[in-house]
Amino acid sequence: MNAMTRRVVIGTAAVSMAVSLAACGKAGDGATAGGDGDGKTIGLLLPENKTTRYETFDRPIIEAKIKELCEECEVKYNNAAQDTETQKKQFDALVTQGVKVIILDSVDYKATKSWVQDAEKKGVKVVAYDRLAEGPIAAYVSYDNEKIGRLQGEGLVKALGDKAKDANVVMINGSPTDPNAPLFKKGAHSVLDTQVGKIVYEQDIPDWSPDEASKKMGAAIDSLGKDGFQGVYSANDGMAGGIITALNKQGVKVPVGGQDAELAGLQRILKGEQSFTIYKQIKPEAETTAEIAVAILKGEKWEHLTPSKVTSLTGEFKNIPAKLYDAQIVTKDNIADTIILDKVYKAADICTAEYKAACEAAGIK
């Protein structure tokens, strides 16, 4: 998963500096002058770096797969650091440079419609990665996100056990600008609305911020009381960390779910602070996206990689070719058979000194 070696075409000193910054993956506007248009460049735009997966897994896997399939290809990368305007500048810069294929994981899906439309007029194909951007997208690779929400709901119900049917639950949802967040929420509600007592507090969290999730959890405790709820739905592991911090401060211990199988989340699961996470195999998602992007760049067939069709969240853009992967619930009982078996993390990564005893108890060696 090492980042691929990049071949940088230098036109002017200004272009060289801007391309250098992009290759380093620093958030910025990505604005550069001129265009290469050499048919060997793929743009990669990721949305944020608060969630550890993007820089740890998604980016290096995509870059490595592109290099494997197209040794002469260059990847121009940027991370928007959760800023829509920054991502727009990065996107526009790639189009200006003559890049013909852009892999886009959008900050705000609604904002991308005009970007993708303008790019299409200039012969630029956009592959939506992980989040379905709005506009005439060439292809979309992600997960069945409503199903993931159902898995999260099921995981929390199982963690609550016999108390589920009478349990009050707090819901801390993801960012409203992320098109996956309402799907997670919808799927979770489809389970929780029928299998727990009541949703007593619910908030969407801008930017998936762990700090904001912690604040909202604190507000929920103040409003409901320490005994006013019996479980917490968290849309991802990062926010689960913030939620658990708030719970610990008040001495409250209830089941908390998550998503993404982040290292810190897995360690909290082993420690008994977090009940479960959702494991999404990032490698096949990232590699399929790279395969599609390279095939489009080379003018090769790729339709076999996208057996499904989806409609954009607004309903305006239909029959978008898509590949949607599955996911699964991970608890301390199956970390070894999923995360470690698939080499997402080694046992040594998870089982640091603080978690050694917990790992041994869970049979992780």
N, C-alpha and C positions, 0 to 999 in steps of 0.2 A: 504494500500500500504506500510505497514511497512516491513522492511527487515526481512526475516525469521531467526529464531535462527539456528545457524549452529552447527552441531556435528563434531568436529574436531578429527580425529584419529591421535594420536601423536606417531611417531616412534622414532625420535631423536630430540634433541634440535634444530638442523639446520632446519629440516623439519617443526617443530612447528612454528619457526619464519617465514619461507617463507609462510606457509599456512595462518598464522595470517595476514600477509601483504595483501595476495590475498583477504582474507575475508573482509578486510577493504576497498577493492576497490581501492587501491593506484596503480598508474601507475608504472610499473617496469617490469623486465624481467620475473618474475614469475618462475624463475628457482628453482626447488626443487629436491632433490634426492629421489630415491626409488619410489614405486608405491603402491597404495592401491588395485586397481583392484577388489573392493568389490561389484561392480554392483549397487552401491547406490549413485554414484557421477556424477553430470552433470557439465560440464564446461560452463562458460558464459563469452565470450570475447566481450566487446563493444569498439568502435573505438576511441571515443574522448569525451571530456567534455566541449568543447566550446559551443556546442549546449545543452541547458539546459535540453532537454527532456530525455536524457539517464540516468542521475542519479536521476532525479525527478520522472520519470514515468517508462521507460522501465525496468530498473533493478529491482526496488521493485515489480512491477507487475509480472514479470517473476518469481522472487524468491518466492513470495507469492503463486502463482499458483502451482509451483512445490511442495511447502510444503503442500498445500491442497491436491494434488493428491498422494503425496508420503511422508508421515510424516517422514520416516526414511532417506530420501534422503538429501544429502548435495550439495550445490552449491559452486563451486570454481570460484570466480569472479575476473576479472581484467579488467582495462580500459587501452588502449594503448596510450592515450594522443596524438593521431594522428601520432604515430611513427610506421612504418611498421616493422622495425627490433625488436622493443619491443614486438609487437604483435606476431611475429614469435616465439620469446623466450617463451612467455606465452603459445602459442599453443603447442609448443614442450614439455614444462614442463608438461602440462596436459596429453599428450600422454605417456610420460615417467612414470607418476604417475599411469598409468593404467586406466585413465578415458575413458569410452567407448562411451560417447555421448558429443559432444561439440556444443554449440550454438555460432555461429560466425557471428559477424557484422564486416566486414573487413574494414581495413584502406585503403588498395590498393587491389582491387579485382584481378588484374593480378598476384600479388605476391603469391596468395594463392594456385595456381594450384599444385605445388609440395608438399605443406603441406598436402592438402587434399588427394592427391594420396598416399603419404607415410602413412597417418593415416588409409586410407582404407585397405592397406596391413596388418595393425596391428589390424584390426577389429573395428576400431573407426568410428562411424557415425558422420557426420557433418551436422547440420541443419543451413542453411544460413538464417540470420535474418535481415530484412529490406533492406540489400544490397546483391545482388546475387554474391557470391564468385565464383571464377573459380575453376573447378575440379569436381570430381564425388560426388556431393552433394546428401545427402539422401533426403532432402526436402528444400523448400524455402518458406518463409512467408514474404509478403511485401504488397505493393500497386500496382495498375496499374499506374506506374510512368510516362509513356508517357501521360496518361489521366490527371494526376496532372499538367503536363506542359501545357496541353491545357486549363485546368481550370485557371491556372495563366495568360495565354494569354488572355482568355476571361474576367477575372477580370480586367486586365489593360485596355482592349478595352472599357469595360463598364465604368470604372472610367474616361476615356478620353472623353466619350460621343460623341457629334457631331463633335468634333475636331479629332477623331481617324483617319479618312481616310487621313488626311493631317499631322498627327503628326510624328515628329521625335522621335525615342525611343532609349534609352540606355539600353543595356542588360548586367547585371552582373550575370554571371553563377557560378555554384558550382564547387567544387574541381574535377579536371580531373581524380583523382584516385578513386573517388566514382562512382560506376557503375550506380547509379541512376541519377547523374548529366547530362550525355548526353541524357538520356531519358526525363528529365525535359526540357532540352534545345530543343530537337527535337519537343516535344509536343507544347512548347511555340511558336517556330518558325512556326509551322503549322498554327497557328492562326495569329500571328503578321505579318508574311510575306504577308498575303493577306488582312489584315484588318486595318493596319496602313500605314502611308506614307512611312517610311523608318527606318531601323535599322542603326543608324549613328555611333554607338560605341558599341563594344562588347568585353568583357574580361572574361576569366575563372579565378577563385580565388582559389589558393592552400589552402587546409585545411579549406575552408569555413571561412576564417579569416575576421571578421568585420573590423579590422584595415586596412587590405589590400583592402577590398571593399571600404572603405572610401577614401583611397589614389587614387584608380582607378577612383572613382567618381570625386574627385578633378581634376584629370588629364583630365577627360572628359569635365568638365566645362571649364578648361583652353583651351582645344582644340576647343570646339564647341561654347563657349560663353554662357552666362547666358540664352539667349533666343534661343539657338541652338537646344533645345530638349524640348519635352512636356510631357514626361513620362519616368519612369525607371522600368524595370523588374529586380527584385531581386529574386534569387533562394530560399532564405530562410529569416526568420525574423531576425536572428542574423546579417547577412550582410545588411539587410534593415536598421537596426539601425545605422550601420557605414555610409551607403549611406546618410541617412537623416541628420546625423551630418555634413557631407560635404556640403550638400545642404543648411542647415541652416547657416553655416558659410558664404556662399556666398549670402544669402538672396534669394535663389531660392525655389519656392514652386510648385511642380508638383506631379502628382499621382505616388506613389511607392507601389508595391506589395510585397508579401512575402510568407512564408510557415512555417508551424509547430505550429501555434497558441501559440507561446510563450507568457508568461505573459507580458513582455515588449512590444511585438508587439501588443497585444490586447490593451494595454494602449495607445500606439501611435495611433492606429486606433480611439479610443475614443477621443483622443486629436485632431484628424484631420491631423496628420502628415503622417500616413500610410493609404493607401486606403483599403487594404484587406489583408487577410492571407488565407492559405489553412489549413483547419482542417482535420487532419487524426486521426481517432479513434485509439489511441495507445493500449488501453486495449484489444480489441479483437485480434489485431495482436500479442501482447505479450503473451496473454493467450493461443492462438492457438499454438504458438511456444513451450510454456511450455508443453502443452498436447502432442504434437508430440514427444518431447524429452523424456518425462516420458514413453510414450508408447513404444518407441524404446528401452529404458533402460530395461523395463519389458518384452520385447518380445511380446507386444500386437499389435493388428491391429490399424493402424492409417491412412490408405490410404483414408478413407472417409473424412478426414480433408483437403485433398489436391486435389480438383476436377479439377485443371488446370494442364497444362504442359508448361514448358518454356524451352528455349534454352539459354545457356550461351552467354555472349556478344561476345565472340570470335567465337561462332558457333560450337565449338568443342564438347561440352557436351549438349546432347539433351534429351528431354522427362524428365526433372527434375520435380518431383511432386511439385505442388505449390498451395498456397492459396493467392490470390491477393484481397485486400480490396479496397473499394471506398473511396473518399474524397469529400469535398465540400468547396465552397468559403464562407468565413466569413467576413462580414462587421459589422459596428456598429449596423446595423439594426437587425442582427440575432445572436449576441453574447449571448443574454439571452436564445434563443431557441436552442442553440447548446452547447457552452462551459459550460455555467452554468447549463443547463438542464442535461447534461451528467456528471456533477460533476467533470469536469477537474479542474476548479477553482471555488471557491465560489465568490459571489459578493463582499464580504469583501476583498478577495485577490486582486481583480482588482481595486476596488473603494477606494483606499487610498485617503488621504486628497487632494492630487493634482488633482485627477481625479473624485472627488465626484460630481461636477457640471456636468461634461461630462457624467457620469453614469446616473444621474437623467434625463438629456436630452435624453438619449438613452433608458430610461425606465428600467434601471437596478437597482434593489433594493436588 
